[in-house]
Amino acid sequence: MNNNEFVNDNLDNLLIEALNSELKAKEFYENAHEKAKSNSGKQLFMELAEFEKNHYNKVKKIIESRKEGEIIQDNDITSKKLQIKSEIEGDIEPNKDEIINVIYLAIESEKKAHERYRKISNMFNNEEGKKIFNNLALDEINHQRILEDELYQLSNKGTIIWG
């Protein structure tokens, strides 16, 4: 196996791992959606789950394009862009303490995903691998920021401002 084949095999394997990771993140947010009691809390976690689905689709398309259009079978997944509202008011979250714990776990998960994608990006000498995983790392930082904003609001005001 020459060096180029080795890099391509590693990139493909790492993309499959990323695909599985995004699926697990989506399931985590869907579970958090069920725990939230307020409409804003439910919407926040559902939109984060949708964002993870978008990541999943992004990685899936990269894999398919690398495999010359070979289709990866799964459910029909749609995505929706996240929009951050800056208003101060929001829904009171009756399940505040549990949701705060979920958000802490989610923030740590996003930090780890960012670090993992950065490390993977640094493993590659070729621009394709670097670009793919750098973009995924940047998306994880955005997720982390969104969650930290909601954590601040929920901790200080008891409300979720999403929606």
N, C-alpha and C positions, 0 to 999 in steps of 0.2 A: 504494500500500500504506500503510495507516495504521499508527501506532505499535504498536497491539496485535497486528496481523498480523505485523509485523516481529519482535516479541518472541517470539510463538508459533513462527514459522518458525525463529528462532535456537535456541529451546529444543529443538525437535524435532531439528534438525541436531546439536546438542550431545549430545542423548540417544543418537542413533545413533553418534556418536563414542565416547561412554562405553560403549555396548554392545560395540563392537569392541575397545575397550581392555580390558574385563573378559574377553573371550574370549581375547585374547593373554596376559593374566595367568594364566588357567587353564592354557593350553598351556605356559607357562613352568614352573609348578609341577608339571605332569605330567611334563615333561622332568626336573626336579630329582628327582622320585620315582624315575625310572629310574636316576639316578646314585647315589642313596643305597644303601648296603649293609645298614645295620641296619634292623630292623623298625620301630623308633621313627622313624628318619629317613624311611623310606618312608611311614609313617602321617602324619607331620607334613606332608610335601609333598602327599600325597593329600588330606588334610583342607583344606589351604590351597587346593588346586585346587577342591575342593567348595565352599569359601567363595566363591571367585571365580565359580563357577557360580551360586551363590545371588545374588551381586551382579548377574550377567548376567540372571537371571530377574527380579530386582527392577526393573532398568532396562527390561527387555522388557515387563513388566506396565504400567509407567508409560507407555511408548510406546503400547501397545495401548489403554490407557484414554483417552489423549489422541486416539487415532484412532477413538474410539467403538466399541471392541470388536474392531476389525480384528485378526485373529490373525497374528502373525509366525511363519512356519514355521521350525522348526529341530528338532534332535534332542530327544528326551524327556529333559530335564535334571532331576535331583533334587538336593536340597541337604541338608546335615547341619550342625547347629550345632557350632561349635568349642567344646571344653571344655579349659581349661588345667589341667594337673596341676601341683601344687606340690612333688611329691616330688623328692628330691635324686638318687636313683638313676635310672639309665636305661641304655639300650643303648649299648655302645661302638660308635662309628661308625668302621669300618676305612677309610672313604673320607673321613676328617675334613677334610683340606686342600681337596679339591675341593668338599665340602659347605659349608665356611666361605666359599669364594669365591662359591658360589651364593647363600648367605644374604646376603652383602654386596651382591650385585647386586639381590637381592629387596628388601632394606631401602631401597636407593636408589630402586628402582622405586616402592615404596610411598610414599616421601617425595614423589617427583615427582607421583604420582597425587593425593596429598593436596593439594599446592600447586595442581595443575591444577584440581581440583574446587573449591577455595576461590576461586581467581581467577574461575572460571566463575560461582560463586554470587554473587560481588560484582558481576558484570555485570548482574544482574537487579534491577529495581525491584519486580517483583511477588513475592509471598511463595511462590508455587508453585515458581518456578525456584530461588529462594534455598534453600528447604527441601529440595528434591530433591538439590541438589548439596552442601549442608551435610551432609546425612545420609551421602552417599557419602564425603565428606572424613573424617568421623568414623570410618567403617568402615576407611578406609585407615590412620588412626592406630592403630587396634586391630591391624591386620595388622602394622604396623611394630613395635609393642610385643611382640607374640608372637615375631616373628623376632629381635628384639634379646635377648629372654630366652633363646631357644635358642642364639643366637650366643655369649652369655656362658657358658652351660653347656658348649657344645661346645668353646670356646676354652680354658676353665679345667679342665674335667674330661675332655674327650674323649668325652663322652656326649651323647646326645639324650634328653631327659626326656619327650618327647611320647608319649602312648599310654595 
